[in-house]
Amino acid sequence: MIVEKRRFTKQDWKLFKEKLPGWQEAYMDKLNCEYMEILNGEGNPSDKFWHLEKRIKDDKRSSGVQLQLARTDLVWNLIALINNEVISLEDLDGFSDTLKETVDRILA
């Protein structure tokens, strides 16, 4: 699906840049709790270590951890954040209706 070039406003971009650090911090806090569960779980220390190492390596690629910030990627970044369960559609409150409709249409 091709997204029209201007499916968001300047205010959407500004709001995204304001909200993204908080969304990512909350997501990384969730990951940290999951990591603690791995370390505190049953099993050999070496098995837990290697499981955690693989998990961190995989999680580093998530949009909830790092994201290429480009204005042209705003819609796709939101899609990635939703698909990676970093945010939900409800977190788009305050964004323009046009942007929310575009994201909703792509996700459908």
C-alpha positions as CSV (number, residue, x, y, z in Angstrom):
1,M,0.0,0.0,0.0
2,I,1.3,3.4,-0.9
3,V,0.8,6.1,1.6
4,E,0.3,9.6,0.4
5,K,3.1,11.9,1.2
6,R,1.3,14.3,3.5
7,R,-0.8,12.0,5.7
8,F,0.2,13.9,8.9
9,T,0.8,17.4,10.1
10,K,3.8,19.3,11.5
11,Q,2.1,19.0,14.9
12,D,1.9,15.2,14.4
13,W,5.7,15.1,13.8
14,K,6.3,17.3,16.8
15,L,4.1,15.2,19.1
16,F,5.7,12.0,17.9
17,K,9.2,13.3,18.8
18,E,7.9,14.3,22.2
19,K,6.2,11.0,22.9
20,L,8.7,8.6,21.5
21,P,11.3,8.8,24.4
22,G,8.6,8.0,26.9
23,W,7.1,5.2,24.9
24,Q,10.6,3.7,24.5
25,E,11.5,4.0,28.2
26,A,8.2,2.3,29.2
27,Y,8.9,-0.5,26.7
28,M,12.5,-1.0,27.9
29,D,11.2,-1.0,31.5
30,K,8.9,-3.9,30.5
31,L,11.8,-5.7,28.8
32,N,13.9,-5.2,32.0
33,C,11.2,-6.9,34.1
34,E,11.1,-9.8,31.6
35,Y,14.9,-10.1,31.8
36,M,14.7,-10.2,35.6
37,E,12.2,-13.1,35.3
38,I,14.6,-15.0,33.1
39,L,17.5,-14.5,35.5
40,N,15.4,-15.4,38.6
41,G,13.8,-18.4,36.9
42,E,14.6,-22.0,37.2
43,G,17.6,-23.5,35.5
44,N,21.4,-23.4,35.2
45,P,23.0,-20.0,35.5
46,S,24.8,-20.6,32.1
47,D,21.5,-21.4,30.4
48,K,19.8,-18.3,31.7
49,F,22.8,-16.2,30.7
50,W,22.8,-17.4,27.1
51,H,19.0,-17.2,26.9
52,L,19.2,-13.6,28.1
53,E,22.0,-12.7,25.8
54,K,20.1,-13.9,22.8
55,R,16.9,-12.2,23.9
56,I,18.8,-8.8,24.3
57,K,20.4,-9.2,20.9
58,D,16.9,-9.8,19.4
59,D,15.3,-7.0,21.4
60,K,17.9,-4.4,20.3
61,R,16.3,-4.5,16.8
62,S,12.9,-3.6,18.1
63,S,11.4,-0.2,17.4
64,G,10.8,0.1,21.1
65,V,14.5,0.2,21.6
66,Q,15.8,2.1,18.6
67,L,14.2,3.8,15.7
68,Q,15.4,5.7,12.7
69,L,13.9,9.2,13.1
70,A,12.9,10.5,9.7
71,R,9.9,12.6,9.1
72,T,9.0,10.6,5.9
73,D,8.9,7.4,8.1
74,L,6.5,8.7,10.7
75,V,3.6,6.5,9.6
76,W,5.7,3.4,9.2
77,N,7.4,4.0,12.6
78,L,4.0,4.2,14.3
79,I,3.0,1.0,12.5
80,A,6.2,-0.7,13.8
81,L,5.7,0.6,17.3
82,I,2.1,-0.8,17.3
83,N,3.1,-4.1,15.7
84,N,5.9,-4.6,18.3
85,E,3.4,-3.8,21.1
86,V,5.3,-0.8,22.2
87,I,2.2,1.4,21.9
88,S,-1.5,0.8,21.0
89,L,-3.9,2.7,18.9
90,E,-5.1,4.5,22.0
91,D,-1.6,6.0,22.4
92,L,-2.3,8.0,19.2
93,D,-4.8,10.3,21.0
94,G,-3.8,13.9,20.3
95,F,-2.6,13.1,16.8
96,S,-4.5,14.3,13.7
97,D,-7.5,12.3,12.5
98,T,-5.8,12.0,9.1
99,L,-2.8,10.3,10.7
100,K,-4.9,8.0,12.9
101,E,-7.0,7.0,9.9
102,T,-3.9,6.3,7.8
103,V,-2.4,4.1,10.5
104,D,-5.7,2.3,11.1
105,R,-6.2,1.7,7.4
106,I,-2.7,0.2,7.0
107,L,-3.2,-2.0,10.1
108,A,-6.5,-3.3,8.8
